Amino acid sequence: MKQRKQRLILEQVDRKLELFKPLLRMPIPSEGWIHTVRTALNMSLRQLGSKMGSSPQGIKGLEKSEKNGTITIQSLNDLAKALDLKLVYGFVPIDGSLDKMVKRKAMDMANQIISRTSNTMKLEDQENDKERISKALSEKANEIKNEMPKYLWE
């Protein structure tokens, strides 16, 4: 029951993250979004600072920290509100989906486990053939994927 619930949660989150994939192709402006939107609106640093209760230098500092990747989400959210925008953020799994990431991690872990066992058996002169090892690897990976134990992420 717990595994099924975990699987459903994974699938739901995967569907939500899928919506962010097209954004991977959108380049971030070289000067950052704050500067880009502000200048597109023909808004001065002073005007945005006034809306935020900040100085022009403070806004320039926020633009610089966004460009450098050191700005906080709270600051971005405050700036978005001041610009009559909504901040949106999310994650896109490198493997394409969380499910694929779990499969990859499970296969890596299964490979480590099966390799250790196979090496021990080889030393005892009880080595399995490649087909049996491949089957064991597949079975172990599926078992790990279905259980999704916390140690999968260590």
NORHU-V391192 format. One record per residue. PSI is psi in radians with two decimals (NA if undefined). D_FIRST is the distance of its C-alpha to the first C-alpha in whole Angstrom. Layout:
PSI,D_FIRST
PSI,D_FIRST
This chain:
-0.78,0
-0.70,4
-0.70,5
-0.75,5
-0.78,6
-0.71,9
-0.75,10
-0.73,11
-0.81,12
-0.79,14
-0.69,15
-0.78,17
-0.70,19
-0.74,20
-0.68,21
-0.76,23
-0.47,24
-0.57,26
-0.40,28
-0.27,30
-0.78,31
-0.43,34
-0.30,35
-0.52,35
-0.19,39
2.03,40
2.54,43
2.28,43
2.50,47
-0.53,49
-0.01,50
2.84,46
-0.66,45
-0.94,47
-0.76,50
-0.83,50
-0.77,49
-0.82,51
-0.57,54
-0.58,53
-0.04,53
0.74,57
2.31,56
2.87,57
-0.68,56
-0.75,58
-0.77,56
-0.69,53
-0.70,53
-0.72,55
-0.49,52
-0.13,50
0.67,52
2.93,53
2.84,56
-0.65,56
-0.62,56
-0.72,53
-0.73,52
-0.70,53
-0.69,51
-0.70,48
-0.73,49
-0.73,50
-0.56,46
-0.80,44
-0.64,46
-0.13,46
0.37,42
0.10,42
2.63,42
2.76,39
-0.66,37
-0.75,38
-0.74,42
-0.71,41
-0.77,39
-0.76,42
-0.74,44
-0.80,42
-0.75,43
-0.50,47
0.15,47
0.73,45
3.04,42
2.23,39
2.32,37
2.30,34
2.79,32
-3.02,29
2.62,28
2.07,28
2.36,26
-0.62,29
-0.09,27
-0.51,27
2.79,23
-0.63,20
-0.77,18
-0.61,22
-0.76,22
-0.76,19
-0.78,20
-0.82,23
-0.69,22
-0.71,20
-0.72,23
-0.81,25
-0.75,24
-0.71,23
-0.74,27
-0.80,28
-0.85,26
-0.66,27
-0.76,31
-0.82,31
-0.77,30
-0.72,33
-0.70,35
-0.77,35
-0.62,35
-0.73,38
-0.52,40
0.17,40
0.67,41
0.65,38
2.40,37
2.76,35
2.91,36
-0.62,35
-0.77,33
-0.71,31
-0.75,30
-0.74,29
-0.76,26
-0.70,25
-0.82,25
-0.78,23
-0.77,20
-0.71,20
-0.74,20
-0.72,17
-0.82,15
-0.77,16
-0.76,15
-0.65,11
-0.55,11
1.07,13
2.69,14
-0.57,17
-0.13,20
-0.47,19
0.22,22
NA,24
